Amino acid sequence: MSTPMVGGLTDDELAAVLRARAAAGEPHVLVIANKFSARMLTAATASPAAWSDLGVGDIGPDALKVLEAAAKRQQVQWIETSASDVSELDYAASGPAIRAIPAQMRSWCKERDKITGTSGRHGEVDAATRFEVASRAGWRCQFDGCGENLRHHFVPGATGNYSYFAHIVASSKDGPRGNEVKSPLLANDPSNIMLMCDKCHRLIDRVAPERYDVDYLNEMRQRNVDEVRRLLDTLRYPAAQMLVIGGNIEGQSFAFDERIAEEAMWLRQLRTGGTRAEWFARHGSHLRASNSDVYWLSLFQLLKNDRPRLAGLLDGTVYGGAPRPPLAVFPVHGTSVLVLSGRLIGDSSSAHIFQFHRDQVSGQRGGQWAWPEAEPVPANDKFKIQVQRHANGGEAEACLRINLTAAVPASDLPAHLFSDGKHEVPTIEITVDSPSHRVMGHPADLDLFGRAVDQALQKLQDEWRVSKVHLVLIAPVSACCRVGQKMQARHHAEFILYERRPSTTPGARGEFAKTIAISPTEVTLLSTGESLSIS
């Protein structure tokens, strides 16, 4: 006997396979059927040495038409069995076969439809139960991965198709997953009924009932009910405008999934309100290496083009007088762009910064934008402020080093900042005990880091009164944005930003080079002197 087809065949699939087998010289069919499902085998003769097993299939209108035609030619044999699973039965030991006739097969289909509820029978499911089941499902099919909208079947005055109410434990003891005691007790119990489209209902009851047992369907139903409830609960959350600061970084493409980002917003009790994401500084894949002058010239032009739109999002003019929603900021870009973006956004409670966790396990809600679930609450002194060199008085320039993802040695700094083993200008460092790209692992981390930046800026500007700060920043994307936000909170000095350029020597670290300067009123591209107003 050949290996049966896995998973079961739908009505149209079964009809097509039966026609193909007949055309290939196997016109004879053996049907092994219980009360609700049927298994098909084919052969060249009525008494073969071995049958070719097609597996379980749904005898619907198409397959029934093929079987009726074969029965008229006396080519269909039928075995009735009381076994609940016909897929693994030994046909030789399943009892005597009878020659099937069309009337007998139509009668079997009619009784099968009554038992499975696929005929529209609904007497045991009353109106209150139907409403409860449908509303818990959001009027959509509850089968995993389907979700077909069935709402139009329940409009007032319409004739409802009650076959969409599928029993987990069959309402008849003879049905799929039926039980002599539980079937009558659970026939009208909402917790035992799932809303399903016709295709999925046939799948669990007629195509592959052996694959969908009671426990499996109960778990499926509960997952669906929980998910629908959660989705509807998000309607209570305030709407926020999704803002993506995204672009390729050193040739690595950046793919942004709005659905995953929206899930991360739900975890922060925010929702999108139905609007699409806005983008800032989204450059093309042709801009790959930040050590190229073309990269910065093109990127600076892009910043100029995007600045008015971002300003409109921030001051609310793009909303035509409607209240401005908060921002949900998703940053993945180069350090300088992220700091500038934070400076433009400002230090406001209406901006929610999300952190991209590249090691986060895929598949969980919110994906890589969700905070790791098992991360402990950080200590209040997690972010350390260390003065590497104090100001001697009257010095106009200083350096702020932020080493969070890696401990960059001072010797890597440009010579005008560090040479001959000493800092050339007053220097403050913000760091942690163990620098890592996982340093921002808890929602409290961003707030604690913001406080550390506040303290460092206070010393630089209020105590040392410097007018220029050289900013060398090695930190996660959210921290880069936060530094920029903290600039606007004060009447800040001019900040000179640095980025490490890719090295042309394999295994060597690239040099830090100046990129842009951010003053209280403008941002300047240092390679050309071109400026852009940000006041």
Backbone torsions as a table, in degrees:
resi	resn	phi	psi	omega
1	MET	NA	135.6	-177.9
2	SER	-75.3	162.8	179.3
3	THR	-71.6	130.9	-178.7
4	PRO	-70.7	156.1	174.8
5	MET	-69.3	138.5	-173.9
6	VAL	-85.4	138.8	169.7
7	GLY	97.8	-15.1	179.9
8	GLY	88.8	155.4	-176.5
9	LEU	-114.5	135.6	173.4
10	THR	-72.4	171.8	-177.3
11	ASP	-56.1	-51.0	-177.5
12	ASP	-68.7	-35.3	177.1
13	GLU	-65.4	-44.1	179.9
14	LEU	-62.4	-43.0	179.2
15	ALA	-60.7	-42.6	-179.1
16	ALA	-65.5	-40.2	-178.9
17	VAL	-69.0	-40.4	178.8
18	LEU	-62.4	-41.2	177.7
19	ARG	-64.4	-42.6	-178.7
20	ALA	-65.3	-39.8	179.6
21	ARG	-66.5	-39.4	178.6
22	ALA	-63.8	-41.8	179.2
23	ALA	-66.2	-27.4	-179.4
24	ALA	-87.3	5.6	177.0
25	GLY	98.9	16.8	177.0
26	GLU	-124.7	72.3	-175.9
27	PRO	-81.9	-15.0	-177.1
28	HIS	-85.4	140.0	-174.8
29	VAL	-126.9	135.6	172.0
30	LEU	-114.0	125.1	179.4
31	VAL	-110.8	125.2	173.4
32	ILE	-110.8	115.0	-170.9
33	ALA	-130.3	139.6	165.2
34	ASN	-100.5	-149.6	-176.1
35	LYS	-77.2	-19.5	-171.4
36	PHE	-135.5	-12.4	-179.5
37	SER	-139.2	158.4	-175.3
38	ALA	-139.2	142.2	177.7
39	ARG	-113.4	139.6	-175.1
40	MET	-114.0	139.7	172.2
41	LEU	-134.4	148.8	-179.3
42	THR	-128.6	158.9	179.6
43	ALA	-158.4	166.5	179.8
44	ALA	-79.4	-27.7	-178.4
45	THR	-128.2	168.1	-179.2
46	ALA	-73.0	-23.8	180.0
47	SER	-127.8	70.6	-174.9
48	PRO	-79.4	163.6	172.5
49	ALA	-72.8	-29.8	179.2
50	ALA	-153.4	145.1	177.8
51	TRP	-99.3	149.7	172.0
52	SER	-91.0	120.2	-172.4
53	ASP	-87.4	121.5	175.9
54	LEU	-89.9	-19.2	-175.4
55	GLY	92.1	-170.0	-178.2
56	VAL	-78.8	138.5	178.9
57	GLY	-142.0	157.9	-179.0
58	ASP	-90.8	113.6	177.6
59	ILE	-83.6	90.3	175.1
60	GLY	-103.3	-162.4	-176.4
61	PRO	-57.5	-41.6	-176.3
62	ASP	-69.8	-49.6	-178.9
63	ALA	-66.4	-36.5	179.2
64	LEU	-62.6	-38.4	179.3
65	LYS	-62.1	-41.8	179.1
66	VAL	-66.4	-43.0	-179.1
67	LEU	-66.5	-38.5	178.9
68	GLU	-63.0	-41.0	178.7
69	ALA	-64.2	-40.4	178.4
70	ALA	-68.1	-37.6	179.9
71	ALA	-63.7	-35.9	178.3
72	LYS	-65.2	-23.9	176.6
73	ARG	-93.7	9.1	-180.0
74	GLN	59.5	43.9	-177.4
75	GLN	-117.0	13.4	-180.0
76	VAL	-121.9	125.1	172.8
77	GLN	-110.7	150.0	-170.9
78	TRP	-134.4	130.9	175.5
79	ILE	-120.9	123.4	175.0
80	GLU	-90.8	138.3	179.3
81	THR	-138.9	153.6	176.1
82	SER	-94.8	-0.8	-179.3
83	ALA	-65.7	138.6	-179.6
84	SER	-75.3	-22.0	-179.6
85	ASP	-124.7	110.9	-176.8
86	VAL	-90.9	-6.0	-171.5
87	SER	-69.3	-27.9	-175.3
88	GLU	-112.9	7.6	-177.7
89	LEU	-66.5	142.5	172.5
90	ASP	-79.9	109.9	-174.2
91	TYR	-62.4	-27.6	-178.6
92	ALA	-69.1	-23.7	-178.0
93	ALA	-110.3	17.1	-174.2
94	SER	-92.6	2.8	179.6
95	GLY	107.5	171.3	-177.1
96	PRO	-69.8	145.9	177.1
97	ALA	-96.6	144.3	175.6
98	ILE	-111.6	158.5	176.6
99	ARG	-81.1	121.2	-175.4
100	ALA	-79.9	147.2	174.9
101	ILE	-123.7	156.2	-176.5
102	PRO	-54.7	-42.0	-178.0
103	ALA	-62.3	-40.2	-180.0
104	GLN	-64.8	-40.2	-179.4
105	MET	-70.1	-37.6	177.1
106	ARG	-65.0	-37.9	178.4
107	SER	-64.7	-41.3	179.2
108	TRP	-62.5	-43.1	180.0
109	CYS	-63.0	-38.7	-179.7
110	LYS	-65.3	-43.6	178.4
111	GLU	-68.9	-37.6	177.4
112	ARG	-59.6	-43.5	-179.2
113	ASP	-63.9	-36.8	177.5
114	LYS	-65.6	-43.2	-176.9
115	ILE	-67.4	-40.9	-177.3
116	THR	-85.6	-12.1	-179.0
117	GLY	80.7	8.8	-178.6
118	THR	-86.4	6.7	177.3
119	SER	-95.9	-5.5	-177.3
120	GLY	101.6	1.0	177.9
121	ARG	-62.4	133.5	-177.0
122	HIS	-145.8	13.9	-174.1
123	GLY	-58.8	-34.6	-177.0
124	GLU	-83.4	-7.6	178.0
125	VAL	-110.5	105.8	-174.8
126	ASP	-80.6	173.9	-173.1
127	ALA	-62.1	-39.8	-179.0
128	ALA	-64.3	-41.5	178.8
129	THR	-67.2	-42.0	178.3
130	ARG	-59.0	-43.2	-179.7
131	PHE	-65.1	-43.0	-179.2
132	GLU	-63.7	-44.8	179.9
133	VAL	-62.4	-47.3	-176.7
134	ALA	-66.1	-40.4	-178.6
135	SER	-69.4	-37.7	177.0
136	ARG	-65.0	-29.0	179.9
137	ALA	-86.9	-3.4	-175.2
138	GLY	67.4	23.5	-179.9
139	TRP	60.0	31.8	177.3
140	ARG	-128.1	155.1	179.5
141	CYS	-58.5	133.0	-176.0
142	GLN	-91.8	2.4	178.2
143	PHE	-71.1	136.5	-178.0
144	ASP	-51.5	125.4	174.7
145	GLY	82.9	0.0	179.5
146	CYS	-96.5	-80.7	177.2
147	GLY	72.4	19.5	179.7
148	GLU	-56.9	136.4	-178.9
149	ASN	-75.7	117.3	-178.7
150	LEU	-109.7	13.2	-173.2
151	ARG	-60.6	-34.5	-176.6
152	HIS	-66.6	-14.5	178.0
153	HIS	-82.0	-5.9	-174.5
154	PHE	-122.0	17.3	179.2
155	VAL	-71.5	149.2	-178.9
156	PRO	-57.3	134.0	177.3
157	GLY	88.6	-12.0	-179.7
158	ALA	-82.0	154.2	176.4
159	THR	-83.7	109.8	-175.1
160	GLY	-70.3	142.9	173.4
161	ASN	-94.9	95.2	-171.6
162	TYR	-76.6	-2.6	175.7
163	SER	-68.5	-8.2	178.6
164	TYR	-76.0	-7.4	178.4
165	PHE	-96.5	102.8	-174.0
166	ALA	-100.6	130.1	179.0
167	HIS	-83.2	139.8	173.2
168	ILE	-76.5	-62.9	165.8
169	VAL	-86.4	119.0	-173.6
170	ALA	-54.4	147.9	178.1
171	SER	-70.9	-16.4	174.8
172	SER	-112.5	140.9	178.8
173	LYS	-62.8	-21.4	-179.4
174	ASP	-88.7	-5.9	-175.7
175	GLY	-84.9	177.4	178.5
176	PRO	-60.7	127.4	-178.5
177	ARG	64.7	24.0	-179.7
178	GLY	-71.8	155.6	-179.4
179	ASN	-147.5	132.2	-173.9
180	GLU	-58.8	-35.4	-178.9
181	VAL	-89.6	-48.0	-171.9
182	LYS	-77.2	-30.0	-175.4
183	SER	-55.7	-51.4	179.8
184	PRO	-69.7	-30.0	-179.0
185	LEU	-71.7	-32.4	-174.0
186	LEU	-103.8	4.4	-173.9
187	ALA	-59.8	-31.1	-178.4
188	ASN	-118.6	20.4	-178.8
189	ASP	-90.3	119.7	-178.1
190	PRO	-56.9	-30.2	-179.0
191	SER	-72.8	-9.3	-179.8
192	ASN	-107.8	7.9	-174.2
193	ILE	-127.0	135.3	177.7
194	MET	-118.1	144.0	173.8
195	LEU	-85.0	122.7	-177.7
196	MET	-139.8	145.9	172.0
197	CYS	-67.8	167.0	-176.2
198	ASP	-60.3	-41.0	-178.0
199	LYS	-62.2	-47.0	-177.5
200	CYS	-71.8	-34.8	176.9
201	HIS	-62.2	-44.6	177.9
202	ARG	-63.6	-35.7	-179.3
203	LEU	-60.9	-48.0	-174.7
204	ILE	-77.4	-23.8	-175.3
205	ASP	-104.1	-30.2	-170.8
206	ARG	-125.1	-32.9	-177.1
207	VAL	-85.0	-49.2	-176.5
208	ALA	-143.9	57.1	-177.0
209	PRO	-62.9	-26.4	-178.9
210	GLU	-68.5	-20.8	-179.0
211	ARG	-83.0	-18.7	-173.1
212	TYR	-119.7	87.2	-179.6
213	ASP	-85.8	-179.4	-174.5
214	VAL	-62.2	-47.3	-178.5
215	ASP	-62.0	-42.4	-178.9
216	TYR	-61.1	-46.8	-178.1
217	LEU	-71.1	-36.0	176.5
218	ASN	-61.5	-42.2	178.2
219	GLU	-66.1	-40.7	178.2
220	MET	-61.3	-45.6	-179.6
221	ARG	-62.4	-44.7	-177.2
222	GLN	-65.3	-39.4	176.3
223	ARG	-59.5	-42.8	-178.9
224	ASN	-66.0	-46.0	-180.0
225	VAL	-60.4	-43.4	179.8
226	ASP	-64.2	-41.2	-177.9
227	GLU	-69.2	-42.1	177.9
228	VAL	-62.6	-43.7	178.4
229	ARG	-60.8	-42.8	-179.4
230	ARG	-64.8	-43.4	-179.8
231	LEU	-62.7	-42.7	179.4
232	LEU	-68.2	-34.2	178.1
233	ASP	-64.5	-26.9	179.8
234	THR	-66.3	-17.7	178.1
235	LEU	-63.9	-18.1	177.9
236	ARG	-80.9	-13.7	-176.7
237	TYR	-77.3	150.1	175.9
238	PRO	-67.9	145.0	178.7
239	ALA	-77.2	142.4	177.5
240	ALA	-133.1	149.8	176.9
241	GLN	-87.3	122.4	178.7
242	MET	-76.5	124.5	178.3
243	LEU	-121.5	120.4	-178.8
244	VAL	-105.9	119.1	172.9
245	ILE	-101.7	90.7	-168.5
246	GLY	-138.7	144.2	176.4
247	GLY	-171.7	167.5	177.1
248	ASN	-64.0	141.0	179.5
249	ILE	-119.8	112.9	-179.8
250	GLU	49.0	45.5	175.6
251	GLY	85.3	-6.4	178.7
252	GLN	-89.1	120.7	-177.4
253	SER	-70.5	153.2	-179.7
254	PHE	-119.9	114.1	178.6
255	ALA	-104.4	125.7	-177.4
256	PHE	-114.8	124.5	-179.6
257	ASP	-106.2	108.8	-177.6
258	GLU	-62.7	-33.3	-179.4
259	ARG	-64.8	-44.4	178.6
260	ILE	-65.2	-41.4	179.0
261	ALA	-62.8	-37.7	179.1
262	GLU	-65.7	-37.1	175.9
263	GLU	-61.6	-39.7	177.4
264	ALA	-64.3	-34.4	176.4
265	MET	-65.2	-40.5	178.6
266	TRP	-58.5	-38.8	179.5
267	LEU	-65.0	-21.8	175.9
268	ARG	-98.6	11.6	-178.9
269	GLN	58.3	49.6	173.5
270	LEU	-131.4	160.7	174.4
271	ARG	-141.4	166.5	-175.9
272	THR	-83.3	-23.0	-176.9
273	GLY	73.5	12.7	176.0
274	GLY	89.4	-1.6	179.8
275	THR	-89.1	150.2	177.1
276	ARG	-79.7	162.1	-179.2
277	ALA	-69.1	141.6	169.6
278	GLU	-94.5	147.3	-178.9
279	TRP	-116.4	147.6	175.5
280	PHE	-132.7	131.7	177.4
281	ALA	59.4	41.6	179.8
282	ARG	-88.0	99.3	-178.8
283	HIS	-96.5	162.4	-176.2
284	GLY	-81.3	171.3	-177.0
285	SER	-69.0	-14.8	179.2
286	HIS	-72.1	-19.5	176.6
287	LEU	-92.1	94.6	-168.3
288	ARG	-107.4	-47.3	-170.8
289	ALA	-110.4	126.0	-176.7
290	SER	-73.7	-7.0	176.5
291	ASN	-88.2	8.7	178.8
292	SER	-98.9	134.6	176.4
293	ASP	-63.0	-33.9	178.7
294	VAL	-61.8	-37.7	179.3
295	TYR	-57.5	-52.0	-174.7
296	TRP	-72.6	-36.0	177.3
297	LEU	-63.5	-44.3	179.8
298	SER	-68.3	-41.4	-178.9
299	LEU	-66.3	-38.6	-179.9
300	PHE	-66.1	-37.2	176.4
301	GLN	-65.1	-37.5	177.5
302	LEU	-64.0	-40.6	177.3
303	LEU	-60.9	-40.2	178.0
304	LYS	-61.7	-42.0	-178.3
305	ASN	-69.0	-35.9	-175.0
306	ASP	-85.5	-20.2	-174.6
307	ARG	-56.2	-46.1	-179.7
308	PRO	-60.7	-39.4	-179.6
309	ARG	-66.0	-42.8	178.3
310	LEU	-63.8	-39.1	178.0
311	ALA	-61.5	-38.3	178.3
312	GLY	-66.1	-35.6	176.1
313	LEU	-67.4	-35.4	-176.2
314	LEU	-78.2	-37.3	-179.1
315	ASP	-95.0	-4.5	174.1
316	GLY	87.8	1.4	-176.5
317	THR	-66.5	-26.5	-179.7
318	VAL	-72.1	-10.9	-177.5
319	TYR	-96.8	6.0	174.0
320	GLY	59.9	37.3	178.2
321	GLY	94.6	-12.6	176.6
322	ALA	-71.8	156.9	179.6
323	PRO	-58.3	139.0	-179.5
324	ARG	-77.1	123.9	178.3
325	PRO	-76.4	160.0	174.1
326	PRO	-66.1	164.0	178.4
327	LEU	-100.4	139.5	169.9
328	ALA	-110.9	106.1	-168.8
329	VAL	-98.9	124.1	179.3
330	PHE	-115.8	99.7	-173.2
331	PRO	-101.7	127.0	167.8
332	VAL	-146.7	97.4	-176.7
333	HIS	-159.3	-176.0	175.6
334	GLY	-68.8	157.0	-175.6
335	THR	-54.7	-48.6	-175.1
336	SER	-62.7	-43.1	179.4
337	VAL	-64.0	-38.9	-179.4
338	LEU	-67.8	-41.2	177.9
339	VAL	-63.8	-45.2	177.9
340	LEU	-61.5	-41.0	179.3
341	SER	-61.5	-44.1	177.2
342	GLY	-61.7	-38.1	177.6
343	ARG	-62.8	-41.6	179.5
344	LEU	-69.7	-38.4	-179.4
345	ILE	-69.2	-41.5	178.0
346	GLY	88.3	165.6	-177.7
347	ASP	-87.4	79.1	-175.1
348	SER	-125.1	143.5	178.2
349	SER	-69.6	-11.5	-179.1
350	SER	-87.5	4.5	175.8
351	ALA	-114.0	121.3	-178.9
352	HIS	-107.7	114.6	-176.8
353	ILE	-92.7	129.5	178.7
354	PHE	-103.8	148.2	-179.7
355	GLN	-108.0	134.1	177.1
356	PHE	-88.5	118.6	-178.6
357	HIS	-104.4	99.6	-172.2
358	ARG	-69.1	-20.3	179.7
359	ASP	-94.0	1.9	-177.1
360	GLN	-65.1	140.2	-179.8
361	VAL	-67.3	128.9	178.7
362	SER	-72.1	154.2	177.5
363	GLY	101.8	-20.9	179.0
364	GLN	-83.7	159.4	-176.8
365	ARG	-62.2	131.2	-178.4
366	GLY	86.9	-9.7	176.2
367	GLY	51.0	-135.5	-176.6
368	GLN	-79.2	-3.4	176.7
369	TRP	-93.9	-4.9	-179.8
370	ALA	-89.7	147.5	176.0
371	TRP	-69.1	138.7	176.3
372	PRO	-55.5	136.8	-172.7
373	GLU	-72.4	-33.3	-172.1
374	ALA	-97.6	9.7	-177.1
375	GLU	-72.0	128.8	-179.9
376	PRO	-72.2	158.8	176.6
377	VAL	-66.1	128.3	-177.1
378	PRO	-71.9	153.3	175.1
379	ALA	-70.4	152.2	-177.9
380	ASN	-62.1	-26.1	-178.5
381	ASP	-102.6	27.4	-178.3
382	LYS	-59.5	-41.8	-177.5
383	PHE	-96.1	115.7	-173.7
384	LYS	-94.9	137.7	175.2
385	ILE	-108.5	118.6	-177.3
386	GLN	-124.1	128.0	176.1
387	VAL	-86.9	112.1	-179.6
388	GLN	-80.4	-32.8	175.1
389	ARG	-152.8	123.7	-179.6
390	HIS	-74.9	157.3	175.8
391	ALA	-76.4	139.9	-179.6
392	ASN	-88.7	-6.3	-179.0
393	GLY	104.1	123.3	178.0
394	GLY	83.5	-0.8	179.2
395	GLU	-78.0	134.5	-173.1
396	ALA	-90.5	-18.6	-175.4
397	GLU	-122.2	151.3	177.1
398	ALA	-149.0	170.5	-179.4
399	CYS	-123.7	133.7	173.4
400	LEU	-114.7	112.0	177.7
401	ARG	-101.7	130.4	177.7
402	ILE	-124.3	107.1	-177.4
403	ASN	-114.7	95.7	-178.3
404	LEU	-112.0	-42.2	-178.9
405	THR	-89.0	-19.4	178.2
406	ALA	-155.3	150.8	177.4
407	ALA	-91.5	92.4	-178.0
408	VAL	-78.9	123.0	179.8
409	PRO	-66.0	145.2	-179.3
410	ALA	-59.5	-28.3	-179.1
411	SER	-64.8	-15.8	177.5
412	ASP	-80.5	-11.5	-177.9
413	LEU	-71.5	157.2	175.2
414	PRO	-58.6	154.5	-173.9
415	ALA	-62.7	-27.3	179.9
416	HIS	-76.0	-8.0	176.0
417	LEU	-106.9	-31.6	-179.5
418	PHE	-152.9	126.3	177.2
419	SER	-156.7	155.1	179.0
420	ASP	52.6	35.5	175.0
421	GLY	77.2	12.4	179.8
422	LYS	-143.1	155.3	177.4
423	HIS	-75.8	132.2	-178.4
424	GLU	-82.7	-19.2	178.9
425	VAL	-133.4	159.5	174.5
426	PRO	-52.8	135.3	-171.8
427	THR	-136.7	134.2	173.8
428	ILE	-119.8	139.4	176.6
429	GLU	-121.3	134.9	170.0
430	ILE	-109.1	124.9	-177.0
431	THR	-149.2	-176.7	176.8
432	VAL	-132.3	167.4	-178.3
433	ASP	-61.6	-39.5	-177.8
434	SER	-131.8	87.2	179.7
435	PRO	-57.1	137.3	-177.6
436	SER	-165.3	155.5	175.6
437	HIS	-69.8	-7.7	176.6
438	ARG	-94.6	12.0	-171.9
439	VAL	-63.7	-29.9	176.7
440	MET	-97.8	82.1	-175.0
441	GLY	-113.0	-3.8	-176.6
442	HIS	-137.5	145.8	-179.7
443	PRO	-54.0	-30.5	-179.0
444	ALA	-73.2	-18.8	-177.5
445	ASP	-59.8	-42.5	-176.7
446	LEU	-65.9	-38.0	177.6
447	ASP	-67.7	-43.6	179.5
448	LEU	-63.7	-40.3	178.0
449	PHE	-64.7	-40.4	178.1
450	GLY	-59.0	-38.2	177.7
451	ARG	-65.4	-39.6	178.8
452	ALA	-64.0	-40.5	177.9
453	VAL	-64.0	-42.6	176.9
454	ASP	-55.3	-46.7	-178.2
455	GLN	-65.0	-41.0	179.6
456	ALA	-65.6	-43.2	179.5
457	LEU	-66.1	-35.3	178.1
458	GLN	-61.8	-43.2	179.3
459	LYS	-67.2	-42.9	-177.6
460	LEU	-64.7	-44.4	-171.3
461	GLN	-97.1	-39.5	-176.1
462	ASP	-87.4	-37.1	-179.2
463	GLU	-90.2	-53.1	-176.7
464	TRP	-83.9	-21.1	177.2
465	ARG	54.1	45.2	176.7
466	VAL	-79.9	153.8	179.8
467	SER	-105.2	-9.4	180.0
468	LYS	-141.6	130.5	-179.7
469	VAL	-121.1	122.7	174.3
470	HIS	-86.1	116.6	-173.4
471	LEU	-106.3	113.7	177.3
472	VAL	-114.6	108.5	-165.9
473	LEU	-121.0	118.9	173.8
474	ILE	-122.0	95.4	-169.1
475	ALA	-157.1	163.4	175.6
476	PRO	-63.2	162.3	-174.1
477	VAL	-58.7	-40.4	-178.5
478	SER	-66.3	-36.3	178.6
479	ALA	-67.2	-37.2	177.2
480	CYS	-61.1	-44.2	177.2
481	CYS	-62.4	-40.6	-177.8
482	ARG	-64.4	-37.9	177.0
483	VAL	-59.3	-45.5	178.6
484	GLY	-63.0	-39.0	177.8
485	GLN	-60.4	-39.9	-176.9
486	LYS	-70.3	-21.5	176.0
487	MET	-62.5	-43.7	-175.4
488	GLN	-70.5	-22.0	-177.4
489	ALA	-68.8	-15.7	-179.0
490	ARG	-128.7	161.6	171.0
491	HIS	-77.3	89.4	-162.7
492	HIS	-86.0	162.4	173.3
493	ALA	-73.2	179.3	173.0
494	GLU	-80.0	132.1	179.8
495	PHE	-108.2	127.8	174.5
496	ILE	-101.6	119.0	-176.3
497	LEU	-96.7	144.6	-179.9
498	TYR	-124.5	148.2	170.4
499	GLU	-135.6	146.9	176.5
500	ARG	-78.0	122.7	179.5
501	ARG	-81.5	146.6	177.0
502	PRO	-58.7	139.7	-179.6
503	SER	-82.0	143.4	175.5
504	THR	-87.0	-6.1	179.7
505	THR	-105.3	121.0	-179.4
506	PRO	-56.6	132.7	177.5
507	GLY	84.0	-10.4	-178.7
508	ALA	-95.8	153.4	176.8
509	ARG	-85.8	137.4	178.5
510	GLY	-73.6	164.2	-179.1
511	GLU	-84.1	154.0	172.2
512	PHE	-81.8	132.5	179.9
513	ALA	-132.0	150.2	179.0
514	LYS	-68.7	143.0	178.0
515	THR	-117.1	-68.6	-178.3
516	ILE	-133.5	161.2	173.3
517	ALA	-118.3	132.9	-179.9
518	ILE	-116.1	116.6	176.2
519	SER	-107.7	177.2	178.2
520	PRO	-61.9	-18.8	-174.0
521	THR	-120.6	-18.9	-175.8
522	GLU	-154.0	163.2	172.7
523	VAL	-117.0	136.6	-174.5
524	THR	-122.4	132.8	172.9
525	LEU	-81.4	110.5	-168.8
526	LEU	-69.1	-23.5	-179.5
527	SER	-72.2	-23.4	-177.9
528	THR	-124.5	-17.8	-175.4
529	GLY	84.1	0.3	179.2
530	GLU	-68.8	139.7	-175.2
531	SER	-127.8	162.5	-179.5
532	LEU	-140.2	127.6	-179.5
533	SER	-69.7	136.4	176.5
534	ILE	-127.7	12.1	-178.0
535	SER	-85.3	NA	NA
